[in-house]
Amino acid sequence: GQPEWFTVQGGRWLSSTRWAGTIYRNTGPFFAGPGYDPRRVLVQSAGTAVLDFRQVPGTEGEARFTYTVNGATTTKTITRFRF
């Protein structure tokens, strides 16, 4: 019943097409609320994330986003948004 935000921070390039970083779980009170107390904000490591930009014919503009949170791994294909 409590909101959680997940952020990926402090990553590094593993190769010219692969990037990895740590996923953090962020919880706490609403920042714009009257009772906001920054001491109640909790940031903890929750897993890992990898972006793989390797290109194979027919997949130009796509990348794979693989993340693991609490031991569960998920892979999503993400697509470049063209303006």
Buried (B, 14 or more C-beta within 10 A) or exposed (E): EEEEEEBBEEBEEEEEEBBBBBBBBBEBBEEEEEEEEEEEEEEEEBBBBBBBEEEEEEEEEBBBBBBBBEEEEEEEEEEEEEE
